[in-house]
Amino acid sequence: QFKLIVENPEKPIATGLQVKAVVEYTPKSAEDLQDKLTLLVDDDVVHIPLLGLIPYCDLEVESEVNFGEMIANSKLVTKEISITNRGTTSGVFRVSYDGVVLLNIRPARGVVKPKSVRKIQVDICTDVPGVIKEMMKVELESHGCAEVWIKGVVVEQILKVLGVSCEKVLKCINFGPLYFGTSKTEKIHLYNESPESVDWVAVLEDNAIEGEMGTDLQGSTDAVLHDLSLKNKDVDVSTLILCVPNQGTLLPYEKSLITICFSPEKFERDFETKDASLIQDYVLFLRFETVGERSSCLLGLRGGATATIRRRSRHVDLALMGSGFPVILTFKPGTVINFKDCYLGEKTQVVCTMKNESEFLPVTFHFRKAAHFSVSPERGTIKKNSEKEVMISFSPRQIGTFEMKQIIDIIGTGVDKNNIDALKTKSFHQIYLTLLGVCKCKRTSIVFTINPGLTPLISNATGQFVVRGTGQLSDTAPMAILKSTQTQIHTHRKNRDCKDDALIAFPNDRAASLRPSEWNKKYRTIFTKTERYNYVDPEFAYTAFEQLFIKANRKHYIDFISSLRQRRLEKEAARMFYIYNNPVSIGIKPGEGLKSPHISITDFPMEKPEPKMLPSDDNCMLTSRNLAAIVSKTTNKGVWSWLSPVPSSPQEKEDCRLTLTQKQLHQILIGPSTIDFGDVCVFSTTTKELHIINNLSVHIWIQIDVEVAELQETSPLSQVVPPFTKTHIPVVFETTTVGMFKRSFTYKINKQHIGHVLVVAHAMPIELQLSTRELILSPVPGCLAGTEFRRTVRVCNPRNHPAGFTWRPVTGDRKSAFTIKPTRGFVEPYSDVECEVVWHPGFNTPETGQFLLCVRQGNSINLKCLAKVIIHV
């Protein structure tokens, strides 16, 4: 079957030339052939083997598909296996699987072209934790059946709280006793014990059943019941507990260092109590949750009802315990200390005993500086339930009665909210003492001496006696200036009618008159009102140009201040205009005899207080009470449907470009995360709602990506949800394939944050059921002979799709005596239809018969009929 075509050369072949030979192979049977070709080159013999092989396919498949560790988050994880064809013809494969774990295998059968590779996708739904070890069979052409093992482990995404030093699991942190106003920090490790990254957020449970906020747990039952008003206080627990950071992302098997700070605060009570009884114990729960994995959320449904959507919640709780104590310091002889009277330059001392009444904590104090009083020691520490003496001294520096408030600072550790890792010492409490003291002066005798002849600057009327030691001389000459029109004593007659604005100068100010003065000021003497000489020193006085510059500069500032005042008045007028420019009050004052109506507080409608919005501070924590209040506000509104598909307004475009934090994403509720359609019928259309609740104060843009053919009718796939709004998207499921369906689709928030929703359904075939498979027809008592026997059978439809049916009689050689009506029809979903079976008696008619119920695109059921004839003798 081999043929050689060649022309042998007659002469030797020169260098660089060649001879071509063609070998043809023409197979005549499906078998492999082998031969050889002999080549003679001078004295050498070369044998060239010839092989003739028939075309065949050589298929190989991988023996194992390992998914590794996966998180039980109801996602679809896809792996690919390869079927390789190393043959020369195409090969056919077929995959069969009947394991426990649901696998989506695409394609289940196909053809692999020669010298190529075909990929097969295997999907696993990670909704149930456990170990996966399943086997699927792959039938390969010319190679038989190959086994492929599917392996993997589905684990829970676990968050753990570990101690920093011991690395053991922590369930509780006890901060111990602290003074009100102080702080204490503890560090923990948040550990992600899973093979995937996780976004987490800390939520403070302030409405937990077992939580306590400000209750004295050591008190009696009567005292606790009497103090129930404290439990009803609207306390912002986020000020008591700080957690930094309170949101973030953990990589697989990563630890994050977290600082928790406890700062007890004294609550105001409705009744007065002693300071010693103001012990407040706290038991709070800090929950570290996975973002988007809220254990429950309220979603509005039709008719105002609510439903709770639950799923597996992956979180860890950490109990926080601590106690707050007041500073209780007692003073002996009391908080009012009265010193004895003393003279200037003397000192009086009083010993004050300070006692720390606390049985748990020491007290660090610091006396502030106070005039005329000093304390020794100024600062110190008093151990718990002990005393310390301080010496308070009264050293007056002037004569008089003194009542000073002595401030005592209580020193403790505080925290900066911007950096809670750095605790600093500060004054968190103050105690006041009242110090009373009187300083008297000593009596001195005044001795008069005779003036030797020189009259000093200060003397008596006669200048004869001078009081020594009662004053000090001044270095500057006295000068008195009065209005000339205010005195007429000894005024000269020619100056008596002087009405100008000249100033009066005393005669003893001559030494001061040589100083620089303004050239336009006039001065007159105090007695005769004669215009006195005023010297202007040109070296110090302003020139005319300088005076004009000063005047212009002063005018500039006067105009600037006037413009500010005018602008302020215009703003006030505009504000008052907007206040009174309304249909209720237009600013008209009531005239004489008109009285304004009396408005009572009962005339105003009662409005519910708005829930407290979460501040934008990163250190502020989410609390369960605030989250519940915001969700309640949003769900109480009506459901918005068919919103804008894309951002249109400038505000919407700006909001939808934001990158949301973990805390913001935690307040967006999209669920349920698993939509279970239950048992549905093929060729039917079933709809479930995907609820969306936006609890943020900004717009969000939701885009759904559906690649599954069974969910293609879902619409709309894009919506812009306004702030504090709830809406829903109808998810439509249609299928033509019988079996279990588990697929997921993804969605994006603001084109950045990706989430997924799992869709589960059990597709059932179209099926009808009969109320009985065997029908016995018997005559009615008292009926005449030859009367027809009648009975009904009920055809039930347990599915959600209408089913058409047809009755076909099963007859053999003999004609059936049974008839049924109606012979064809439709059964609506979850309903039934009654059919009447009639037996016509006659001579030699059969008493048994059969009908076949044929369901369109569905099952078939046999109905046996038996006529029970009673013969009376």
Secondary structure, 3 states (H helix, E strand, C coil): CEEEECCCCCCCCCCCCCCCCEEEECCCCCCCEEEEEEEEECCEEEEEEEEECCCCCCEEECCEEEEEEEECCCCEEEEEEEEEECCCCCEEEEEECCCCCCEEEECCEEEECCCEEEEEEEEEECCCCEEEEEEEEEEECCCEEEEEEEEEEEECCEEEEEECCCCCECCEEEEEEEECCCCEEEEEEEEEECCCCEEEEEEEECCCCCCEEEECCCCCHHHHHHCHHHCCCCCCHHHCEEEECCEEEECCCCEEEEEEEECCCCCCCCCCCCHHHCCEEEEEEEEEEECCCCCCCEEECHHHCEEECCCCCCEEEEEEEEEEECCCEEEECCCEEECCCEECCCCEEEEEEEEECCCCCCEEEEECCECCEEEECCEEEECCCCEEEEEEEECCCCCEEEEEEEEEEEEEEEEECCEEEEEEEEEEEEEEEEEEEEEECCCCCCCEEECCCCCCCCCCCCCCEEECCCCCCCCCCCCCEEEHHHCCCCCCHHHCCCCCCCEEECHHHHHHCCCCCCCCCCEEECCCCCECCCCCCCCCCCCHHHHHHHHHHHHHHHHHHHHHHHHHHHHHHHHHHHHHCCCCCCCCCCCCCCCCCCCCHHHCCCCCCCCCCCCCCCCCCEEHHHHHHHHHHHHCCCEECCCCCCCCCHHHHHHCCCCCCHHHHHCEEEECCEEEEEEEECCCEEEEEEEEEECCCCCEEEEEECCCHHHCCCCCCEEEECCCEEEEEEEEEECCCCEEEEEEEEEEECCCEEEEEEEEEEEECECCEECCCEEEECCCCCCCCCCCEEEEEEEECCCCCCEEEEEEEECCCCCCCEEEECCEEEECCCCEEEEEEEECCCCCCCCEEEEEEEECCECEEEEEEEECCCCCC
